[in-house]
Amino acid sequence: MSDDPIVVEFRAAIRQFEAVQSQYRQYGAVDTEPRQIFYDLLRKAARGVPVPVPTTGSGWELYASSMDCSTAATELCRAANAVLDVIRNCPLGKSARLRATIEGYCW
């Protein structure tokens, strides 16, 4: 049985977000704090709660106090919004698989 197309799209967007995290690891993008922020964004989006995505290094809790993290923050914001757009554009009540995938990824 093939995956629900929305789940496939979600997983692809997640892989892209994780690639951005990895690209900016020297700024702290793969640390616990930015990951937790991302998970919280996904959880809220899955519940239909509006989610403001951080746009700054300090908003993502990167190493902003010791270096300029603006490019990393911009790219994390862009990649996070791509994932959130998949969630926003899918009526979650109609995709139990997407909801389960989000829950499995975050919890």
Helices and strands as residue ranges (DSSP letters): H 5-23, G 25-27, H 32-46, H 70-88, G 92-94, H 96-106
